[in-house]
Amino acid sequence: MRHGVRRDAGQAFPLYIVAVAGLLFLAFAFFAVGQAAATRNGAQTAADAAALGAAQSYRDDVHRALRKAIEGADSWDDLLKAMGAPTDTACRSAQWFAGKNDADVTACTPDSWPTSFAVAVTTRGTVGRSIVPGTENTHASAHAQAVVTPRCTVRPGQDDPGNGKPGSGKPGNGKPGKDKPGNGKIDLLCDGEPLTLDPGHLDPFPGPAAFFAVRLAR
């Protein structure tokens, strides 16, 4: 009887080795999948941050341009729609935010209607060594797009942007006439709430978020 038990144990031992090897292979395979997923998630995080960084940088630029145009009595209607500001700084900001997330921007594409920034990134790090051949040289890529949308519109009945209407002087009683300029104030609706701007007294000027919203599109 003892010889039979020993023979059974000897036959089972190779099966045990095969089973353990199979389990180890599955464990390493799941680890490789987890590494790849983590790298892809990191790439997407970097892409989202880069796109939002570009959009927020552009929002700051268009906000400054809007104030300058209002102060200088220049046309500001396109700026109020989040259009017309340079985009170079925005794409440089995209690279900065991507770098903070260990990635590099491979494309930054501004667009309009609505104003948006489509960004593509590639991770600096790789998936790393695993049982899957070639992963040590594999980088992850991701795309994201952020949109800058206007919050404000000109209230109905408002004069054309940047154009005040001077009043006419009326001489009488031997006194010289005196022109009375229009009040020049700009009446807006921002997310349904009234906002009045006086070009001659803009301080305190509402911040960028009062005029423009930034969000991820995809």
C-alpha positions as a printed NumPy array, in Angstrom:
array([[  0.   ,   0.   ,   0.   ],
       [  2.771,   2.428,   0.805],
       [  4.419,   1.84 ,  -2.58 ],
       [  1.14 ,   2.736,  -4.314],
       [  0.788,   5.964,  -2.362],
       [  4.33 ,   6.956,  -3.27 ],
       [  3.705,   6.272,  -6.958],
       [  0.524,   8.43 ,  -6.87 ],
       [  2.393,  11.262,  -5.161],
       [  5.172,  11.062,  -7.714],
       [  2.693,  11.249, -10.585],
       [  0.862,  14.22 ,  -9.036],
       [  4.004,  16.273,  -8.497],
       [  4.53 ,  17.199, -12.197],
       [  0.88 ,  18.224, -12.429],
       [  1.376,  20.445,  -9.398],
       [  4.4  ,  22.072, -11.036],
       [  2.433,  22.709, -14.237],
       [ -0.479,  24.19 , -12.284],
       [  1.802,  26.516, -10.328],
       [  3.578,  27.582, -13.506],
       [  0.231,  28.322, -15.144],
       [ -0.894,  30.407, -12.197],
       [  2.363,  32.336, -12.224],
       [  1.991,  32.995, -15.939],
       [ -1.544,  34.304, -15.413],
       [ -0.344,  36.495, -12.555],
       [  2.393,  38.016, -14.702],
       [ -0.055,  38.454, -17.584],
       [ -2.507,  40.316, -15.361],
       [  0.374,  42.423, -14.08 ],
       [  1.334,  43.319, -17.657],
       [ -2.257,  44.283, -18.42 ],
       [ -2.319,  46.413, -15.279],
       [  0.926,  48.13 , -16.277],
       [ -0.465,  48.94 , -19.718],
       [ -3.739,  50.231, -18.267],
       [ -1.895,  52.435, -15.776],
       [  0.256,  53.885, -18.551],
       [ -2.806,  54.572, -20.716],
       [ -4.58 ,  56.223, -17.783],
       [ -1.524,  58.377, -17.193],
       [ -1.52 ,  59.415, -20.837],
       [ -5.196,  60.36 , -20.703],
       [ -4.684,  62.354, -17.521],
       [ -1.837,  64.229, -19.206],
       [ -3.939,  64.894, -22.312],
       [ -6.869,  66.193, -20.255],
       [ -4.59 ,  68.443, -18.207],
       [ -2.838,  69.758, -21.325],
       [ -6.092,  70.546, -23.13 ],
       [ -7.586,  72.269, -20.099],
       [ -4.337,  74.161, -19.524],
       [ -4.377,  75.431, -23.105],
       [ -8.011,  76.5  , -22.856],
       [ -7.525,  78.252, -19.523],
       [ -4.447,  80.064, -20.814],
       [ -6.404,  81.234, -23.846],
       [ -9.273,  82.319, -21.592],
       [ -6.86 ,  84.497, -19.609],
       [ -5.5  ,  86.031, -22.831],
       [ -8.904,  86.765, -24.335],
       [-10.032,  88.213, -20.991],
       [ -7.112,  90.676, -20.99 ],
       [ -7.778,  91.542, -24.632],
       [-11.454,  92.132, -23.843],
       [-10.657,  94.607, -21.089],
       [ -8.111,  96.419, -23.257],
       [-10.614,  96.712, -26.115],
       [-13.339,  98.063, -23.849],
       [-10.971, 100.617, -22.315],
       [ -9.787, 101.711, -25.763],
       [-13.289, 101.881, -27.261],
       [-12.261,  99.236, -29.798],
       [-14.505,  96.525, -31.163],
       [-14.892,  93.749, -28.595],
       [-17.815,  91.689, -29.877],
       [-15.621,  88.821, -31.153],
       [-13.611,  88.835, -27.926],
       [-16.821,  88.502, -25.926],
       [-17.471,  85.36 , -27.987],
       [-14.05 ,  83.996, -26.958],
       [-12.543,  84.622, -30.38 ],
       [ -9.727,  86.797, -31.683],
       [ -6.904,  86.287, -29.168],
       [ -3.558,  84.681, -30.156],
       [ -3.238,  80.946, -29.473],
       [  0.557,  80.514, -29.237],
       [  0.676,  80.958, -25.474],
       [ -2.144,  78.466, -25.032],
       [ -0.269,  75.676, -26.806],
       [  2.879,  76.417, -24.816],
       [  0.8  ,  76.032, -21.676],
       [ -0.435,  72.684, -22.976],
       [  3.156,  71.414, -23.091],
       [  3.811,  72.668, -19.564],
       [  0.818,  70.802, -18.157],
       [  1.665,  67.661, -20.125],
       [  5.215,  67.773, -18.776],
       [  3.899,  67.973, -15.225],
       [  2.207,  64.636, -15.954],
       [  5.33 ,  63.024, -17.462],
       [  4.2  ,  63.369, -21.077],
       [  4.925,  65.49 , -24.149],
       [  2.509,  67.231, -26.511],
       [  2.704,  65.844, -30.04 ],
       [ -0.059,  68.084, -31.442],
       [ -1.979,  71.173, -30.318],
       [ -4.689,  72.302, -32.71 ],
       [ -6.782,  75.429, -32.043],
       [-10.238,  75.65 , -33.596],
       [-13.176,  78.042, -33.56 ],
       [-16.954,  77.887, -33.386],
       [-16.632,  77.123, -30.564],
       [-13.096,  78.052, -29.602],
       [-11.337,  74.83 , -28.652],
       [ -7.958,  73.156, -28.321],
       [ -7.376,  69.554, -29.396],
       [ -4.247,  68.109, -27.814],
       [ -2.393,  64.831, -28.38 ],
       [  0.254,  63.574, -25.966],
       [  2.684,  60.684, -25.602],
       [  4.004,  59.472, -22.27 ],
       [  7.695,  59.853, -21.526],
       [  7.717,  56.56 , -19.661],
       [  6.986,  53.163, -21.167],
       [  4.787,  50.292, -20.082],
       [  7.913,  48.588, -18.721],
       [  9.225,  45.048, -18.84 ],
       [  6.68 ,  42.245, -18.789],
       [  6.068,  38.805, -20.238],
       [  4.673,  40.539, -23.335],
       [  7.568,  41.191, -25.741],
       [  8.338,  44.822, -26.604],
       [  6.45 ,  46.531, -23.775],
       [  9.678,  47.991, -22.405],
       [  9.747,  50.278, -25.471],
       [  6.011,  50.961, -25.714],
       [  4.709,  54.455, -24.906],
       [  1.049,  55.358, -24.432],
       [ -0.741,  58.101, -26.375],
       [ -3.993,  59.937, -25.729],
       [ -6.107,  62.789, -27.082],
       [ -8.311,  65.397, -25.418],
       [-10.176,  68.529, -26.442],
       [-11.135,  71.477, -24.253],
       [-13.655,  74.142, -25.214],
       [-13.84 ,  77.826, -24.246],
       [-17.459,  78.987, -24.33 ],
       [-18.796,  82.517, -23.735],
       [-21.03 ,  83.101, -20.744],
       [-22.114,  86.61 , -21.711],
       [-24.169,  88.203, -24.462],
       [-25.051,  91.835, -25.136],
       [-28.424,  92.72 , -23.642],
       [-31.148,  93.503, -26.197],
       [-31.212,  97.182, -27.16 ],
       [-27.516,  97.707, -26.414],
       [-25.598,  99.84 , -28.927],
       [-23.059,  98.197, -31.217],
       [-19.951,  97.11 , -29.277],
       [-17.435,  99.879, -28.805],
       [-19.686, 102.626, -30.202],
       [-21.072, 105.177, -27.831],
       [-23.596, 107.754, -29.078],
       [-22.744, 111.337, -28.22 ],
       [-25.567, 113.664, -27.281],
       [-26.159, 116.972, -29.082],
       [-25.562, 120.346, -27.471],
       [-28.504, 122.784, -27.297],
       [-27.458, 126.421, -27.043],
       [-29.899, 128.8  , -25.383],
       [-30.138, 131.901, -23.229],
       [-26.831, 133.199, -24.538],
       [-24.946, 130.27 , -23.002],
       [-22.693, 128.059, -25.124],
       [-23.946, 124.622, -25.978],
       [-22.539, 121.633, -24.093],
       [-22.249, 118.184, -25.606],
       [-23.468, 115.374, -23.382],
       [-21.896, 112.069, -24.361],
       [-23.902, 108.878, -23.968],
       [-23.187, 107.019, -20.771],
       [-21.127, 104.502, -22.777],
       [-21.984, 101.696, -20.371],
       [-22.117,  98.148, -21.627],
       [-25.035,  96.021, -20.516],
       [-24.488,  92.275, -20.658],
       [-26.303,  89.14 , -19.629],
       [-23.923,  86.56 , -18.158],
       [-25.541,  83.186, -17.529],
       [-28.831,  85.053, -17.35 ],
       [-27.602,  87.59 , -14.784],
       [-27.219,  91.287, -15.717],
       [-23.717,  92.749, -15.741],
       [-23.001,  96.411, -16.5  ],
       [-19.507,  97.607, -17.405],
       [-18.436, 101.244, -17.394],
       [-15.469, 101.668, -19.798],
       [-14.269, 104.641, -17.769],
       [-14.388, 102.776, -14.471],
       [-13.643,  99.101, -15.057],
       [-12.128,  98.383, -11.655],
       [-12.902,  95.959, -10.215],
       [-13.154,  94.102, -13.529],
       [-14.786,  90.649, -13.327],
       [-12.398,  87.725, -13.681],
       [-12.069,  85.409, -16.693],
       [-14.51 ,  82.855, -15.279],
       [-17.252,  85.507, -15.243],
       [-17.064,  85.833, -19.038],
       [-15.936,  82.394, -20.248],
       [-16.355,  78.752, -19.253],
       [-13.782,  76.017, -19.883],
       [-14.678,  72.335, -20.12 ],
       [-13.486,  69.088, -21.648],
       [-15.282,  68.122, -24.83 ],
       [-13.964,  64.547, -25.015]])
